[in-house]
């Protein structure tokens, strides 16, 4: 998942894959779901995002690594 935020227009976009959307469904005022021709969700756009969600929760993240994964990467 990729997260994009444009503070000039207060829009947040959550890209959920590499597929190119070819349609959009408005599920609530200012909340749009981008879809592909086969009905898959490609992304979610939230307009006036700072008024709808706490941006700090979406624009920060925690990465948890399991010891086995780290051990394989450094071995």
Secondary structure, DSSP 8 states (H G I E B T S, - for coil): -EEEEETTTTEEEEE-SS----EEEEEETTEEEEE-TTS-EEEEEEETHHHHS-HHHHH-------HHHHHHHH-
